[in-house]
Amino acid sequence: MGHRSTATPRSGGTVRRTVTTTVGLGAAFALTATALTWTGSDVTDNSELTSTDASQAALVWSDEFDGAAGDAPDPANWNHETGDHGWGNQELQNYTTSRDNSALDGEGNLVITARQEADGGYTSARLTTQNNVEHAYGRIEARIKVPTSQGVWPAFWMLGSDFPDTPWPDSGEIDIMEHIGSEPGTVHGTVHGPGYSGGGGVGASYDHPDGGAFPDDFHVYAVDWTPESITWSVDDVPFNTVTPADVSGDWVFDQEFFMILNVAVGGEWPGYPDETTQLPQEMVVDYVRVYDTE
């Protein structure tokens, strides 16, 4: 691995600032799994980082996933992207519209389920708010219980609203939360743009503050986004900020973005299912909310 510096968040876990090895789930390019050196400022104390107090912000949109068990997520908010073409990362799953892969549970949650089918293939779901809900700046958060197991790759992330007319990575990508099953105690937050994409994406990893596993419970994953910076937090503990000075190319985070929820199976970064992998695996989403913090 490349050079990493560490910091101790307030009441939080270990931060590992690095250029991540993720292409990002929206990328149209393959990845060589080589970690690179952190290209931003080498911060050794993040006590100055702050996240927004949601109670002091204006809620401008939310999906609380209220509805009957087995219902589809609200089509006024969410689109299903489908297919099994690898999604730029050599992934194995076929994304479907089936309620077996995405449905409300009747208890106020959206459940995205990755499965292995009788023919040995994998199915899952990928939901986006493109052309439905697009937003610039503010606080974007979701309360999620992530799945686990080798080769399972859940994410909550965003792409620039002009994608694919503006191709990746020029469109911009903000990974609010990525988690890979082989690292149950770690989550990742990253940005990708022109000149800092794929293995050169700029971000940080955050380790569970109690040495536990993120899949064991719900956690709130958020970014606080302004024209000058993006700050990541878990359970209101901020763990990294990226500014225009930290990226090696153009800052493309001055436009509206749409949100994405998905669970991938396989890929060059998380690796592939093996004899330890247990499926099905569920990503349970309590809510997604957008706040205006101006």
C-alpha positions, 0 to 999 in steps of 0.5 A, a space after each residue: 500500500 502507499 503512504 498513509 497518515 492517521 488521525 484520531 477523530 473526535 469520539 471516532 475511529 481511525 482515519 486512514 487518508 489515502 488515494 483509494 483503489 476504487 474505480 467507483 461503481 459508476 466508472 466505465 473503465 477497468 481498475 488496476 488494484 494499485 494504491 497510490 499516495 494521498 494527493 491532498 494535504 497530509 492532515 494529522 489532526 482532524 479536530 477542526 472538521 465539522 459536520 452539519 447538525 441536521 436539526 439546524 438544517 432545512 430538510 428539502 427532500 427525503 425518502 423514508 421508505 414507508 409502504 407495504 412489504 413487497 412494494 417497489 421503491 417510489 418510482 417518482 424518486 428511484 430508477 432501476 438500472 439493469 444489466 450484467 455487463 460488469 459495470 466497468 469494474 469486472 463485477 459479476 451481478 446482473 442488476 434487475 427490477 425484481 422485487 427479489 432484489 429491491 423492495 420495501 420491507 413494510 417496516 420503513 426500510 428499503 432492502 436491496 438484496 444480492 443473491 446467487 441464483 440456481 444457475 450460479 449467477 448473481 443478481 442484485 439492484 442498483 437504484 438512482 435518482 437521476 432526472 428525479 432528485 438532483 441537488 447541489 450542496 448541502 448535507 446528503 445522508 442515509 441511515 444504512 445497515 450494510 451487508 458483508 461477506 467476501 466479494 460483496 460491495 454496497 455503496 451510497 454515492 453520487 454522479 454529476 447530473 450530466 452523466 453520461 452526456 458528460 462522461 466519467 470521470 469528467 462528470 464527477 463522482 462522490 462516494 459517500 460510503 463504500 464498504 467491502 465485505 472483506 473489511 467489516 470494520 472499515 468504510 470509505 469515502 472518495 471523490 473522482 474527477 478528471 485527473 484523479 479517478 480510478 486508483 487515483 481517487 482522493 479520499 479516506 478510510 474510516 475504521 469502526 471506533 469500537 473495533 466492531 463491524 459496520 454490518 452489525 448495525 445501522 449507521 448514518 453516512 453523510 457528506 456536508 458539501 459546499 462550493 469550497 469543500 466536501 466533508 464525510 462523516 459517520 454517525 455525525 463524526 467527521 473524518 475527512 475533508 477534501 477541497 479544490 486544493 487537494 485534487 490534481 485536476 479540475 474541481 467538478 463538484 459545483 453542479 447538481 448530482 444524483 444519488 445511487 444505492 446499490 450492492 455489487 458482487 465481485 469486482 477488482 477492488 473487493 475481490 470475488 466470492 469464494 467458499 466463505 461467501 454467504 448469500 443472500 446479503 441485504 443492504 437495509 436503508 432506513 432513509 435517505 435525506 437531503 438538507 439545505 445548509 445555507 
